[in-house]
Amino acid sequence: MDIFEAIEKRHSYRGGFQENPIPREALRKIVEAGLKAPSGRNAQTTEFVIVDDPEILGKIRSMNAKSRAMQQAVAYMACLVDKNACAVYEGHSFQVEDCSAAVENMLLAITALGYATVWVDGWLRLEGRAGKIGELLGVPEEKIVRVILPIGIPKEEITGPDKKPFEERAWFNRYGC
């Protein structure tokens, strides 16, 4: 699958997953795509914990009874950032942007390899879940789980939502022209 096909096919998948495990080589390839993402001042601030241990999977699953993707994932990828981001350019940190670029690369890699996922962020911010998952994964106190990706082989063939056409969201040289 080329990059443009992966972009076209990529969408948030909230359905159930098959029970088939994902080979570690594929999990590593996905995270390596994230590690190759650009980062502000090349600080490379985003770090990852790949979860495929059944016991840890079960503990994370027990935190979310509503999401089929979170309940049935055969692996999770936890994306970590510093709680107190250091400035890398003119007093600014780019950890959120760095993490986002890494996650987008991973979403495309997941799609290209035939797997599915959904970007989970807001759920982590509720009820201290980011901290609970961080503790479960042995994440140092100065770091936080910013995004988690539940991954698996989709049980259902679901396509993403329609996107607005180019002419409604992009222009050459001047907004709206």
VMD Tcl script that builds the backbone (N, CA, C; Angstrom):
set m [mol new atoms 531]
animate dup $m
set s [atomselect $m all]
$s set {name element resname resid chain x y z} {
  {N N MET 1 A 0.850 -1.169 0.000}
  {CA C MET 1 A 0.000 0.000 0.000}
  {C C MET 1 A 0.901 1.239 0.000}
  {N N ASP 2 A 0.663 2.165 -0.925}
  {CA C ASP 2 A 1.481 3.378 -0.923}
  {C C ASP 2 A 0.924 4.377 0.088}
  {N N ILE 3 A 1.652 5.454 0.325}
  {CA C ILE 3 A 1.301 6.416 1.361}
  {C C ILE 3 A -0.070 7.053 1.123}
  {N N PHE 4 A -0.383 7.376 -0.135}
  {CA C PHE 4 A -1.656 8.027 -0.414}
  {C C PHE 4 A -2.839 7.084 -0.208}
  {N N GLU 5 A -2.652 5.815 -0.481}
  {CA C GLU 5 A -3.707 4.835 -0.208}
  {C C GLU 5 A -3.901 4.674 1.298}
  {N N ALA 6 A -2.793 4.658 2.052}
  {CA C ALA 6 A -2.900 4.555 3.513}
  {C C ALA 6 A -3.619 5.779 4.082}
  {N N ILE 7 A -3.316 6.964 3.555}
  {CA C ILE 7 A -3.995 8.180 4.010}
  {C C ILE 7 A -5.488 8.092 3.699}
  {N N GLU 8 A -5.819 7.633 2.509}
  {CA C GLU 8 A -7.223 7.518 2.090}
  {C C GLU 8 A -7.987 6.512 2.952}
  {N N LYS 9 A -7.354 5.401 3.299}
  {CA C LYS 9 A -8.033 4.329 4.040}
  {C C LYS 9 A -8.030 4.532 5.557}
  {N N ARG 10 A -7.127 5.352 6.081}
  {CA C ARG 10 A -7.002 5.511 7.526}
  {C C ARG 10 A -8.231 6.188 8.118}
  {N N HIS 11 A -8.753 5.612 9.173}
  {CA C HIS 11 A -9.862 6.215 9.909}
  {C C HIS 11 A -9.857 5.643 11.331}
  {N N SER 12 A -10.560 6.319 12.202}
  {CA C SER 12 A -10.665 5.850 13.577}
  {C C SER 12 A -11.589 4.641 13.614}
  {N N TYR 13 A -11.073 3.556 14.136}
  {CA C TYR 13 A -11.837 2.305 14.211}
  {C C TYR 13 A -12.189 2.044 15.672}
  {N N ARG 14 A -13.474 2.051 15.974}
  {CA C ARG 14 A -13.940 1.851 17.336}
  {C C ARG 14 A -14.648 0.502 17.520}
  {N N GLY 15 A -14.568 -0.340 16.506}
  {CA C GLY 15 A -15.228 -1.638 16.551}
  {C C GLY 15 A -14.404 -2.674 17.285}
  {N N GLY 16 A -14.873 -3.912 17.193}
  {CA C GLY 16 A -14.193 -5.013 17.847}
  {C C GLY 16 A -13.027 -5.541 17.032}
  {N N PHE 17 A -12.168 -6.285 17.710}
  {CA C PHE 17 A -10.988 -6.869 17.071}
  {C C PHE 17 A -11.024 -8.389 17.131}
  {N N GLN 18 A -10.390 -9.011 16.148}
  {CA C GLN 18 A -10.167 -10.451 16.196}
  {C C GLN 18 A -9.180 -10.757 17.323}
  {N N GLU 19 A -9.137 -12.010 17.750}
  {CA C GLU 19 A -8.253 -12.391 18.859}
  {C C GLU 19 A -6.817 -12.663 18.414}
  {N N ASN 20 A -6.559 -12.644 17.117}
  {CA C ASN 20 A -5.220 -12.942 16.604}
  {C C ASN 20 A -4.194 -11.954 17.152}
  {N N PRO 21 A -3.075 -12.461 17.673}
  {CA C PRO 21 A -2.034 -11.543 18.148}
  {C C PRO 21 A -1.344 -10.851 16.976}
  {N N ILE 22 A -0.735 -9.725 17.267}
  {CA C ILE 22 A 0.054 -9.001 16.266}
  {C C ILE 22 A 1.516 -9.343 16.519}
  {N N PRO 23 A 2.232 -9.788 15.492}
  {CA C PRO 23 A 3.648 -10.128 15.694}
  {C C PRO 23 A 4.447 -8.929 16.203}
  {N N ARG 24 A 5.392 -9.200 17.065}
  {CA C ARG 24 A 6.225 -8.127 17.615}
  {C C ARG 24 A 6.967 -7.358 16.525}
  {N N GLU 25 A 7.332 -8.038 15.441}
  {CA C GLU 25 A 8.019 -7.315 14.349}
  {C C GLU 25 A 7.117 -6.224 13.795}
  {N N ALA 26 A 5.820 -6.505 13.677}
  {CA C ALA 26 A 4.867 -5.502 13.174}
  {C C ALA 26 A 4.701 -4.376 14.197}
  {N N LEU 27 A 4.598 -4.719 15.486}
  {CA C LEU 27 A 4.480 -3.696 16.523}
  {C C LEU 27 A 5.706 -2.791 16.528}
  {N N ARG 28 A 6.857 -3.405 16.379}
  {CA C ARG 28 A 8.089 -2.615 16.342}
  {C C ARG 28 A 8.121 -1.705 15.112}
  {N N LYS 29 A 7.711 -2.227 13.980}
  {CA C LYS 29 A 7.688 -1.438 12.742}
  {C C LYS 29 A 6.775 -0.218 12.889}
  {N N ILE 30 A 5.642 -0.407 13.544}
  {CA C ILE 30 A 4.700 0.687 13.766}
  {C C ILE 30 A 5.340 1.776 14.633}
  {N N VAL 31 A 5.963 1.371 15.728}
  {CA C VAL 31 A 6.594 2.357 16.611}
  {C C VAL 31 A 7.788 3.014 15.927}
  {N N GLU 32 A 8.518 2.269 15.135}
  {CA C GLU 32 A 9.633 2.882 14.400}
  {C C GLU 32 A 9.128 3.970 13.454}
  {N N ALA 33 A 7.938 3.791 12.887}
  {CA C ALA 33 A 7.349 4.852 12.065}
  {C C ALA 33 A 7.122 6.099 12.919}
  {N N GLY 34 A 6.676 5.911 14.151}
  {CA C GLY 34 A 6.510 7.044 15.060}
  {C C GLY 34 A 7.820 7.696 15.433}
  {N N LEU 35 A 8.838 6.888 15.650}
  {CA C LEU 35 A 10.149 7.424 16.013}
  {C C LEU 35 A 10.776 8.242 14.879}
  {N N LYS 36 A 10.367 7.975 13.656}
  {CA C LYS 36 A 10.913 8.699 12.501}
  {C C LYS 36 A 10.186 10.026 12.226}
  {N N ALA 37 A 9.146 10.324 12.989}
  {CA C ALA 37 A 8.395 11.565 12.787}
  {C C ALA 37 A 9.276 12.774 13.113}
  {N N PRO 38 A 8.965 13.901 12.505}
  {CA C PRO 38 A 9.709 15.112 12.841}
  {C C PRO 38 A 9.406 15.548 14.274}
  {N N SER 39 A 10.344 16.279 14.862}
  {CA C SER 39 A 10.120 16.842 16.197}
  {C C SER 39 A 10.805 18.197 16.277}
  {N N GLY 40 A 10.215 19.089 17.071}
  {CA C GLY 40 A 10.763 20.436 17.212}
  {C C GLY 40 A 12.216 20.406 17.655}
  {N N ARG 41 A 13.066 21.067 16.872}
  {CA C ARG 41 A 14.513 21.113 17.145}
  {C C ARG 41 A 15.127 19.722 17.246}
  {N N ASN 42 A 14.476 18.753 16.629}
  {CA C ASN 42 A 14.915 17.361 16.649}
  {C C ASN 42 A 15.126 16.845 18.079}
  {N N ALA 43 A 14.301 17.332 19.007}
  {CA C ALA 43 A 14.433 16.945 20.414}
  {C C ALA 43 A 13.996 15.505 20.663}
  {N N GLN 44 A 13.181 14.942 19.766}
  {CA C GLN 44 A 12.750 13.543 19.854}
  {C C GLN 44 A 12.219 13.213 21.252}
  {N N THR 45 A 11.207 13.973 21.662}
  {CA C THR 45 A 10.713 13.887 23.030}
  {C C THR 45 A 9.723 12.757 23.288}
  {N N THR 46 A 9.025 12.283 22.269}
  {CA C THR 46 A 7.999 11.261 22.484}
  {C C THR 46 A 8.648 9.896 22.682}
  {N N GLU 47 A 8.164 9.171 23.685}
  {CA C GLU 47 A 8.628 7.817 23.965}
  {C C GLU 47 A 7.419 6.893 23.967}
  {N N PHE 48 A 7.660 5.595 23.899}
  {CA C PHE 48 A 6.573 4.643 23.733}
  {C C PHE 48 A 6.753 3.413 24.614}
  {N N VAL 49 A 5.626 2.867 25.052}
  {CA C VAL 49 A 5.599 1.549 25.683}
  {C C VAL 49 A 4.603 0.724 24.870}
  {N N ILE 50 A 5.067 -0.408 24.350}
  {CA C ILE 50 A 4.225 -1.320 23.582}
  {C C ILE 50 A 3.724 -2.387 24.551}
  {N N VAL 51 A 2.422 -2.573 24.589}
  {CA C VAL 51 A 1.825 -3.522 25.528}
  {C C VAL 51 A 1.234 -4.690 24.746}
  {N N ASP 52 A 1.764 -5.898 25.004}
  {CA C ASP 52 A 1.173 -7.105 24.426}
  {C C ASP 52 A 1.064 -8.241 25.448}
  {N N ASP 53 A 1.423 -7.962 26.693}
  {CA C ASP 53 A 1.330 -8.940 27.765}
  {C C ASP 53 A -0.135 -9.108 28.157}
  {N N PRO 54 A -0.667 -10.347 28.110}
  {CA C PRO 54 A -2.088 -10.562 28.403}
  {C C PRO 54 A -2.540 -10.024 29.760}
  {N N GLU 55 A -1.702 -10.128 30.778}
  {CA C GLU 55 A -2.081 -9.649 32.109}
  {C C GLU 55 A -2.244 -8.122 32.117}
  {N N ILE 56 A -1.302 -7.420 31.492}
  {CA C ILE 56 A -1.386 -5.955 31.437}
  {C C ILE 56 A -2.535 -5.528 30.537}
  {N N LEU 57 A -2.722 -6.232 29.412}
  {CA C LEU 57 A -3.863 -5.942 28.540}
  {C C LEU 57 A -5.165 -6.023 29.339}
  {N N GLY 58 A -5.309 -7.052 30.144}
  {CA C GLY 58 A -6.511 -7.244 30.946}
  {C C GLY 58 A -6.742 -6.112 31.940}
  {N N LYS 59 A -5.667 -5.628 32.545}
  {CA C LYS 59 A -5.795 -4.534 33.513}
  {C C LYS 59 A -6.217 -3.238 32.823}
  {N N ILE 60 A -5.682 -2.985 31.645}
  {CA C ILE 60 A -6.096 -1.778 30.909}
  {C C ILE 60 A -7.536 -1.935 30.441}
  {N N ARG 61 A -7.878 -3.098 29.936}
  {CA C ARG 61 A -9.262 -3.352 29.479}
  {C C ARG 61 A -10.267 -3.105 30.604}
  {N N SER 62 A -9.905 -3.469 31.814}
  {CA C SER 62 A -10.840 -3.330 32.940}
  {C C SER 62 A -11.151 -1.873 33.268}
  {N N MET 63 A -10.378 -0.953 32.747}
  {CA C MET 63 A -10.619 0.477 32.992}
  {C C MET 63 A -11.679 1.063 32.069}
  {N N ASN 64 A -12.078 0.337 31.019}
  {CA C ASN 64 A -13.000 0.917 30.043}
  {C C ASN 64 A -13.985 -0.129 29.551}
  {N N ALA 65 A -15.190 -0.097 30.089}
  {CA C ALA 65 A -16.207 -1.069 29.695}
  {C C ALA 65 A -16.978 -0.657 28.447}
  {N N LYS 66 A -16.848 0.570 27.984}
  {CA C LYS 66 A -17.674 1.075 26.897}
  {C C LYS 66 A -17.083 0.858 25.506}
  {N N SER 67 A -15.805 1.030 25.333}
  {CA C SER 67 A -15.185 0.998 24.011}
  {C C SER 67 A -14.816 -0.431 23.605}
  {N N ARG 68 A -15.403 -0.893 22.494}
  {CA C ARG 68 A -15.043 -2.234 22.005}
  {C C ARG 68 A -13.569 -2.285 21.615}
  {N N ALA 69 A -13.063 -1.206 21.031}
  {CA C ALA 69 A -11.649 -1.192 20.630}
  {C C ALA 69 A -10.747 -1.338 21.853}
  {N N MET 70 A -11.048 -0.609 22.910}
  {CA C MET 70 A -10.233 -0.718 24.126}
  {C C MET 70 A -10.414 -2.073 24.786}
  {N N GLN 71 A -11.608 -2.645 24.729}
  {CA C GLN 71 A -11.901 -3.927 25.355}
  {C C GLN 71 A -11.247 -5.106 24.627}
  {N N GLN 72 A -11.148 -5.020 23.309}
  {CA C GLN 72 A -10.719 -6.178 22.525}
  {C C GLN 72 A -9.338 -6.044 21.895}
  {N N ALA 73 A -8.661 -4.945 22.144}
  {CA C ALA 73 A -7.331 -4.757 21.552}
  {C C ALA 73 A -6.400 -5.904 21.948}
  {N N VAL 74 A -5.580 -6.334 21.002}
  {CA C VAL 74 A -4.588 -7.368 21.304}
  {C C VAL 74 A -3.238 -6.745 21.625}
  {N N ALA 75 A -3.148 -5.431 21.466}
  {CA C ALA 75 A -1.961 -4.674 21.848}
  {C C ALA 75 A -2.375 -3.216 22.037}
  {N N TYR 76 A -1.593 -2.520 22.841}
  {CA C TYR 76 A -1.749 -1.075 23.006}
  {C C TYR 76 A -0.386 -0.445 22.783}
  {N N MET 77 A -0.410 0.769 22.299}
  {CA C MET 77 A 0.808 1.564 22.225}
  {C C MET 77 A 0.567 2.813 23.034}
  {N N ALA 78 A 1.335 2.975 24.087}
  {CA C ALA 78 A 1.229 4.150 24.941}
  {C C ALA 78 A 2.311 5.142 24.528}
  {N N CYS 79 A 1.888 6.363 24.242}
  {CA C CYS 79 A 2.802 7.418 23.818}
  {C C CYS 79 A 3.030 8.346 25.005}
  {N N LEU 80 A 4.283 8.535 25.360}
  {CA C LEU 80 A 4.643 9.263 26.571}
  {C C LEU 80 A 5.289 10.605 26.256}
  {N N VAL 81 A 4.973 11.590 27.099}
  {CA C VAL 81 A 5.636 12.897 27.038}
  {C C VAL 81 A 6.002 13.298 28.464}
  {N N ASP 82 A 6.846 14.314 28.598}
  {CA C ASP 82 A 7.199 14.836 29.916}
  {C C ASP 82 A 6.032 15.615 30.497}
  {N N LYS 83 A 5.806 15.500 31.810}
  {CA C LYS 83 A 4.755 16.284 32.469}
  {C C LYS 83 A 5.076 17.766 32.398}
  {N N ASN 84 A 6.324 18.107 32.595}
  {CA C ASN 84 A 6.775 19.499 32.545}
  {C C ASN 84 A 7.743 19.633 31.387}
  {N N ALA 85 A 7.196 19.971 30.241}
  {CA C ALA 85 A 7.986 20.022 29.019}
  {C C ALA 85 A 9.047 21.109 29.084}
  {N N CYS 86 A 10.244 20.780 28.643}
  {CA C CYS 86 A 11.330 21.746 28.568}
  {C C CYS 86 A 11.227 22.531 27.266}
  {N N ALA 87 A 11.559 23.793 27.361}
  {CA C ALA 87 A 11.564 24.636 26.163}
  {C C ALA 87 A 12.739 24.247 25.284}
  {N N VAL 88 A 12.486 24.124 23.998}
  {CA C VAL 88 A 13.562 23.791 23.064}
  {C C VAL 88 A 13.822 24.910 22.058}
  {N N TYR 89 A 12.910 25.886 21.987}
  {CA C TYR 89 A 13.107 26.985 21.043}
  {C C TYR 89 A 12.397 28.242 21.536}
  {N N GLU 90 A 13.162 29.274 21.810}
  {CA C GLU 90 A 12.609 30.572 22.193}
  {C C GLU 90 A 11.560 30.455 23.302}
  {N N GLY 91 A 11.822 29.606 24.280}
  {CA C GLY 91 A 10.917 29.445 25.403}
  {C C GLY 91 A 9.720 28.548 25.151}
  {N N HIS 92 A 9.684 27.882 24.009}
  {CA C HIS 92 A 8.545 27.039 23.665}
  {C C HIS 92 A 8.927 25.563 23.634}
  {N N SER 93 A 7.970 24.751 24.065}
  {CA C SER 93 A 8.086 23.296 23.960}
  {C C SER 93 A 7.188 22.841 22.820}
  {N N PHE 94 A 7.561 21.756 22.198}
  {CA C PHE 94 A 6.771 21.229 21.096}
  {C C PHE 94 A 6.369 19.775 21.323}
  {N N GLN 95 A 6.281 19.380 22.586}
  {CA C GLN 95 A 5.976 17.983 22.883}
  {C C GLN 95 A 4.625 17.530 22.342}
  {N N VAL 96 A 3.608 18.371 22.444}
  {CA C VAL 96 A 2.289 17.981 21.940}
  {C C VAL 96 A 2.363 17.775 20.434}
  {N N GLU 97 A 3.037 18.695 19.744}
  {CA C GLU 97 A 3.190 18.567 18.294}
  {C C GLU 97 A 4.041 17.350 17.935}
  {N N ASP 98 A 5.118 17.139 18.690}
  {CA C ASP 98 A 5.989 15.987 18.441}
  {C C ASP 98 A 5.223 14.677 18.610}
  {N N CYS 99 A 4.462 14.590 19.694}
  {CA C CYS 99 A 3.661 13.398 19.968}
  {C C CYS 99 A 2.630 13.192 18.862}
  {N N SER 100 A 1.985 14.271 18.448}
  {CA C SER 100 A 0.963 14.180 17.400}
  {C C SER 100 A 1.549 13.705 16.081}
  {N N ALA 101 A 2.711 14.224 15.717}
  {CA C ALA 101 A 3.359 13.796 14.468}
  {C C ALA 101 A 3.721 12.313 14.544}
  {N N ALA 102 A 4.232 11.883 15.684}
  {CA C ALA 102 A 4.600 10.475 15.855}
  {C C ALA 102 A 3.366 9.579 15.757}
  {N N VAL 103 A 2.285 9.988 16.423}
  {CA C VAL 103 A 1.061 9.183 16.406}
  {C C VAL 103 A 0.497 9.108 14.995}
  {N N GLU 104 A 0.498 10.212 14.262}
  {CA C GLU 104 A -0.030 10.164 12.887}
  {C C GLU 104 A 0.787 9.203 12.020}
  {N N ASN 105 A 2.102 9.232 12.143}
  {CA C ASN 105 A 2.917 8.260 11.404}
  {C C ASN 105 A 2.520 6.833 11.773}
  {N N MET 106 A 2.269 6.606 13.060}
  {CA C MET 106 A 1.898 5.270 13.517}
  {C C MET 106 A 0.519 4.874 13.001}
  {N N LEU 107 A -0.416 5.817 12.977}
  {CA C LEU 107 A -1.749 5.518 12.445}
  {C C LEU 107 A -1.661 5.075 10.990}
  {N N LEU 108 A -0.829 5.754 10.217}
  {CA C LEU 108 A -0.662 5.382 8.805}
  {C C LEU 108 A 0.011 4.020 8.669}
  {N N ALA 109 A 1.011 3.751 9.508}
  {CA C ALA 109 A 1.688 2.452 9.475}
  {C C ALA 109 A 0.722 1.326 9.853}
  {N N ILE 110 A -0.108 1.569 10.861}
  {CA C ILE 110 A -1.094 0.583 11.291}
  {C C ILE 110 A -2.036 0.253 10.137}
  {N N THR 111 A -2.503 1.280 9.448}
  {CA C THR 111 A -3.393 1.079 8.300}
  {C C THR 111 A -2.680 0.324 7.189}
  {N N ALA 112 A -1.461 0.738 6.867}
  {CA C ALA 112 A -0.709 0.113 5.779}
  {C C ALA 112 A -0.450 -1.368 6.044}
  {N N LEU 113 A -0.343 -1.751 7.315}
  {CA C LEU 113 A -0.086 -3.150 7.675}
  {C C LEU 113 A -1.374 -3.974 7.811}
  {N N GLY 114 A -2.523 -3.332 7.612}
  {CA C GLY 114 A -3.788 -4.063 7.652}
  {C C GLY 114 A -4.444 -4.140 9.022}
  {N N TYR 115 A -3.949 -3.381 9.977}
  {CA C TYR 115 A -4.538 -3.354 11.304}
  {C C TYR 115 A -5.423 -2.115 11.434}
  {N N ALA 116 A -6.030 -1.954 12.601}
  {CA C ALA 116 A -6.887 -0.794 12.845}
  {C C ALA 116 A -6.668 -0.293 14.266}
  {N N THR 117 A -7.033 0.971 14.489}
  {CA C THR 117 A -6.884 1.592 15.802}
  {C C THR 117 A -7.727 2.841 15.869}
  {N N VAL 118 A -7.753 3.425 17.039}
  {CA C VAL 118 A -8.371 4.735 17.250}
  {C C VAL 118 A -7.461 5.503 18.214}
  {N N TRP 119 A -7.295 6.785 17.951}
  {CA C TRP 119 A -6.479 7.663 18.787}
  {C C TRP 119 A -7.252 7.946 20.063}
  {N N VAL 120 A -6.766 7.460 21.205}
  {CA C VAL 120 A -7.432 7.655 22.488}
  {C C VAL 120 A -6.614 8.652 23.305}
  {N N ASP 121 A -7.246 9.772 23.628}
  {CA C ASP 121 A -6.578 10.842 24.359}
  {C C ASP 121 A -7.461 11.357 25.488}
  {N N GLY 122 A -8.638 11.870 25.148}
  {CA C GLY 122 A -9.525 12.453 26.153}
  {C C GLY 122 A -9.859 11.493 27.283}
  {N N TRP 123 A -10.102 10.228 26.960}
  {CA C TRP 123 A -10.420 9.207 27.954}
  {C C TRP 123 A -9.315 9.090 28.999}
  {N N LEU 124 A -8.061 9.274 28.569}
  {CA C LEU 124 A -6.931 9.186 29.495}
  {C C LEU 124 A -6.956 10.302 30.531}
  {N N ARG 125 A -7.546 11.440 30.164}
  {CA C ARG 125 A -7.547 12.608 31.047}
  {C C ARG 125 A -8.598 12.523 32.146}
  {N N LEU 126 A -9.491 11.556 32.048}
  {CA C LEU 126 A -10.570 11.410 33.022}
  {C C LEU 126 A -10.219 10.363 34.081}
  {N N GLU 127 A -10.657 10.616 35.295}
  {CA C GLU 127 A -10.534 9.658 36.400}
  {C C GLU 127 A -9.096 9.192 36.639}
  {N N GLY 128 A -8.111 10.028 36.280}
  {CA C GLY 128 A -6.710 9.694 36.534}
  {C C GLY 128 A -6.196 8.511 35.741}
  {N N ARG 129 A -6.842 8.186 34.619}
  {CA C ARG 129 A -6.460 6.984 33.865}
  {C C ARG 129 A -5.034 7.055 33.323}
  {N N ALA 130 A -4.605 8.220 32.861}
  {CA C ALA 130 A -3.238 8.336 32.328}
  {C C ALA 130 A -2.228 7.951 33.406}
  {N N GLY 131 A -2.445 8.431 34.616}
  {CA C GLY 131 A -1.544 8.093 35.722}
  {C C GLY 131 A -1.613 6.631 36.099}
  {N N LYS 132 A -2.829 6.069 36.114}
  {CA C LYS 132 A -3.000 4.654 36.456}
  {C C LYS 132 A -2.305 3.756 35.435}
  {N N ILE 133 A -2.472 4.088 34.159}
  {CA C ILE 133 A -1.816 3.291 33.116}
  {C C ILE 133 A -0.309 3.484 33.191}
  {N N GLY 134 A 0.131 4.726 33.416}
  {CA C GLY 134 A 1.560 4.983 33.568}
  {C C GLY 134 A 2.173 4.169 34.685}
  {N N GLU 135 A 1.485 4.114 35.819}
  {CA C GLU 135 A 1.970 3.326 36.958}
  {C C GLU 135 A 2.023 1.845 36.596}
  {N N LEU 136 A 0.991 1.354 35.945}
  {CA C LEU 136 A 0.926 -0.040 35.512}
  {C C LEU 136 A 2.092 -0.395 34.587}
  {N N LEU 137 A 2.499 0.577 33.745}
  {CA C LEU 137 A 3.564 0.350 32.763}
  {C C LEU 137 A 4.947 0.744 33.276}
  {N N GLY 138 A 5.048 1.189 34.503}
  {CA C GLY 138 A 6.343 1.563 35.065}
  {C C GLY 138 A 6.894 2.858 34.491}
  {N N VAL 139 A 6.012 3.744 34.056}
  {CA C VAL 139 A 6.430 5.020 33.479}
  {C C VAL 139 A 6.988 5.898 34.604}
  {N N PRO 140 A 8.150 6.517 34.392}
  {CA C PRO 140 A 8.712 7.390 35.430}
  {C C PRO 140 A 7.750 8.512 35.815}
  {N N GLU 141 A 7.850 8.965 37.049}
  {CA C GLU 141 A 6.958 9.985 37.607}
  {C C GLU 141 A 6.910 11.269 36.771}
  {N N GLU 142 A 8.012 11.626 36.132}
  {CA C GLU 142 A 8.069 12.885 35.367}
  {C C GLU 142 A 7.443 12.777 33.974}
  {N N LYS 143 A 6.968 11.599 33.614}
  {CA C LYS 143 A 6.344 11.373 32.300}
  {C C LYS 143 A 4.853 11.101 32.474}
  {N N ILE 144 A 4.101 11.250 31.367}
  {CA C ILE 144 A 2.672 10.952 31.379}
  {C C ILE 144 A 2.274 10.274 30.074}
  {N N VAL 145 A 1.316 9.361 30.163}
  {CA C VAL 145 A 0.759 8.725 28.962}
  {C C VAL 145 A -0.161 9.758 28.321}
  {N N ARG 146 A 0.203 10.237 27.159}
  {CA C ARG 146 A -0.560 11.295 26.477}
  {C C ARG 146 A -1.590 10.727 25.499}
  {N N VAL 147 A -1.221 9.624 24.824}
  {CA C VAL 147 A -2.095 8.977 23.841}
  {C C VAL 147 A -1.929 7.479 24.005}
  {N N ILE 148 A -3.018 6.752 23.820}
  {CA C ILE 148 A -2.921 5.291 23.767}
  {C C ILE 148 A -3.650 4.822 22.515}
  {N N LEU 149 A -3.034 3.887 21.822}
  {CA C LEU 149 A -3.611 3.315 20.607}
  {C C LEU 149 A -3.941 1.851 20.854}
  {N N PRO 150 A -5.230 1.482 20.896}
  {CA C PRO 150 A -5.592 0.068 20.951}
  {C C PRO 150 A -5.513 -0.502 19.533}
  {N N ILE 151 A -4.852 -1.642 19.375}
  {CA C ILE 151 A -4.581 -2.149 18.031}
  {C C ILE 151 A -5.056 -3.586 17.886}
  {N N GLY 152 A -5.512 -3.906 16.675}
  {CA C GLY 152 A -5.888 -5.265 16.361}
  {C C GLY 152 A -6.303 -5.396 14.911}
  {N N ILE 153 A -6.699 -6.605 14.563}
  {CA C ILE 153 A -7.261 -6.864 13.238}
  {C C ILE 153 A -8.755 -6.630 13.360}
  {N N PRO 154 A -9.304 -5.711 12.569}
  {CA C PRO 154 A -10.722 -5.385 12.732}
  {C C PRO 154 A -11.630 -6.571 12.418}
  {N N LYS 155 A -12.690 -6.722 13.230}
  {CA C LYS 155 A -13.705 -7.751 12.973}
  {C C LYS 155 A -14.636 -7.320 11.858}
  {N N GLU 156 A -14.824 -6.024 11.711}
  {CA C GLU 156 A -15.788 -5.486 10.753}
  {C C GLU 156 A -15.066 -4.632 9.713}
  {N N GLU 157 A -15.624 -4.605 8.521}
  {CA C GLU 157 A -15.106 -3.721 7.479}
  {C C GLU 157 A -15.879 -2.417 7.585}
  {N N ILE 158 A -15.228 -1.399 8.124}
  {CA C ILE 158 A -15.866 -0.104 8.303}
  {C C ILE 158 A -15.022 0.928 7.567}
  {N N THR 159 A -15.696 1.786 6.837}
  {CA C THR 159 A -14.968 2.878 6.185}
  {C C THR 159 A -15.127 4.134 7.016}
  {N N GLY 160 A -14.211 5.037 6.836}
  {CA C GLY 160 A -14.241 6.285 7.577}
  {C C GLY 160 A -15.322 7.221 7.074}
  {N N PRO 161 A -15.545 8.292 7.804}
  {CA C PRO 161 A -16.568 9.260 7.399}
  {C C PRO 161 A -16.122 10.027 6.150}
  {N N ASP 162 A -17.100 10.576 5.458}
  {CA C ASP 162 A -16.773 11.422 4.310}
  {C C ASP 162 A -16.054 12.667 4.805}
  {N N LYS 163 A -15.126 13.136 4.019}
  {CA C LYS 163 A -14.398 14.366 4.329}
  {C C LYS 163 A -14.892 15.472 3.412}
  {N N LYS 164 A -14.878 16.677 3.924}
  {CA C LYS 164 A -15.279 17.819 3.110}
  {C C LYS 164 A -14.337 17.947 1.920}
  {N N PRO 165 A -14.833 18.444 0.798}
  {CA C PRO 165 A -13.974 18.578 -0.380}
  {C C PRO 165 A -12.906 19.663 -0.193}
  {N N PHE 166 A -11.867 19.546 -0.968}
  {CA C PHE 166 A -10.747 20.481 -0.965}
  {C C PHE 166 A -11.234 21.922 -0.968}
  {N N GLU 167 A -12.161 22.240 -1.840}
  {CA C GLU 167 A -12.622 23.615 -2.040}
  {C C GLU 167 A -13.276 24.222 -0.797}
  {N N GLU 168 A -13.699 23.405 0.150}
  {CA C GLU 168 A -14.303 23.918 1.379}
  {C C GLU 168 A -13.287 24.120 2.501}
  {N N ARG 169 A -12.063 23.593 2.311}
  {CA C ARG 169 A -11.094 23.651 3.410}
  {C C ARG 169 A -9.709 24.125 3.019}
  {N N ALA 170 A -9.478 24.351 1.734}
  {CA C ALA 170 A -8.127 24.745 1.314}
  {C C ALA 170 A -8.197 25.673 0.104}
  {N N TRP 171 A -7.274 26.603 0.062}
  {CA C TRP 171 A -7.241 27.584 -1.025}
  {C C TRP 171 A -5.800 27.904 -1.366}
  {N N PHE 172 A -5.598 28.446 -2.544}
  {CA C PHE 172 A -4.292 28.932 -2.959}
  {C C PHE 172 A -4.223 30.434 -2.704}
  {N N ASN 173 A -3.194 30.865 -2.055}
  {CA C ASN 173 A -2.799 32.272 -1.861}
  {C C ASN 173 A -3.661 33.103 -0.923}
  {N N ARG 174 A -4.947 32.930 -0.866}
  {CA C ARG 174 A -5.810 33.712 0.029}
  {C C ARG 174 A -6.954 32.842 0.532}
  {N N TYR 175 A -7.258 33.000 1.804}
  {CA C TYR 175 A -8.350 32.263 2.420}
  {C C TYR 175 A -9.662 32.537 1.677}
  {N N GLY 176 A -10.383 31.467 1.348}
  {CA C GLY 176 A -11.698 31.602 0.761}
  {C C GLY 176 A -11.760 31.940 -0.707}
  {N N CYS 177 A -10.627 32.042 -1.351}
  {CA C CYS 177 A -10.603 32.425 -2.775}
  {C C CYS 177 A -10.332 31.242 -3.677}
}
mol reanalyze $m
mol bondsrecalc $m
mol representation Tube
mol addrep $m
